[in-house]
Amino acid sequence: MPTAALPSATDLFSLAGTVAIVTGATSGIGLGTAQVLASAGARTVLTGLAGDDPVGIAAGLAASGLPVVGRVCDLRSPDDLASLVDWTVAEFGRIDTLFANAGLSTEDHPLGLTPDEQFDLMLDVHVRGNIRLTDLVLPVMAEGGGGSVVIISSLAGLRGSRNVPLYGITKAAAAQLARNIAVTWGPHNIRANALAPGVIETGFAKAITEGELREARLAKAPLHRFGRVADIAGTVVYLASPAGSFTTGQTIVVDGGALISD
C-alpha cells in the first residue's frame, strides 16, 4: 500500500483562511502571540481593556501588513463577551482559534488573608470570564467544522505556592476548563488545551526577571534562561494549526524545565 504524502512544514503550521481571537492581547504574551498568529495567516482579533487601547495597537499592526483588528473587551462583562463574538462572526463568518490569555495576579497576602475582592477579581477573569467566553465561541467553532481553544494556565496551578496560592487555584481551574471542553466538544472536532508557562520575560514577570530572585530562579532552570514571548507564541501556533490536530486535553508546560528540576 503506498504511503500517503506528508504535508510540508509550511502547510502543517499554516493558519491561512482561519480566524483567531486573542484576549489580553495588548502587551506581553497576548500581543506577541496575536502577531505570530496573524503572520501565520489567521485574521486575528486582538482584545483588551479600553484603557489599554486594543483598537489603536491593532491598527498599528495592520499598518505593517498583518491581518489584525482590535476590539475592546472586559472578560468580566457578559455584554462585552457577547458583543465580541457577535462582531467577529458578523465580520469574518467563523472562529477557528481562541487564545484565552487575559490574566492578572492581585495577591499580596498569605493564604487565608487575601481579601475577597482580590480573589473574586482573579476568579472573574481566569474562570468565570473564560467559561462565559468559551460558551459563546464553542457553538460557532462547531458550526464551522471545528477549531482550537488554548487557555493560559500557570506553573502555579501545577504545584504548591506560598506567594500566589489563590492565583494558582484559579489557574488550576483554567486548565480543568480546557480538559472539560476537550471531552465535551471533541466529537465536534474541537480541541482544547492549557498552557502552563514558566517565567516569561514580560512586564508581568518583571519582579522575578529583574528583581532579587533573578539569579536564584535562573540557577534552578535547566536551560538557565527565562522564557521569551516567542516560546509561548510558537506553542499556540502549533496547537491552532494542523500540526496540533491530534493534541487535546493537555496542560502543556513551557518552562525551560523548571518544573522537573531539583
Secondary structure, DSSP 8 states (H G I E B T S, - for coil): --------HHHHT--TT-EEEESS-SSHHHHHHHHHHHHTT-EEEEEE-GGG-HHHHHHHHHHTT--EEEEE--TT-HHHHHHHHHHHHHHHS---EEEE--------S-TT-S-HHHHHHHHIIIIIHHHHHHHHHHHHHHHTT-EEEEEE--GGGTS--SSSHHHHHHHHHHHHHHHHHHHHHGGGTEEEEEEEE--BSSGGGHHHHSSTTHHHHHHHSTT-S-B-HHHHHHHHHHHHSGGGTT--S-EEEESTTGGG--
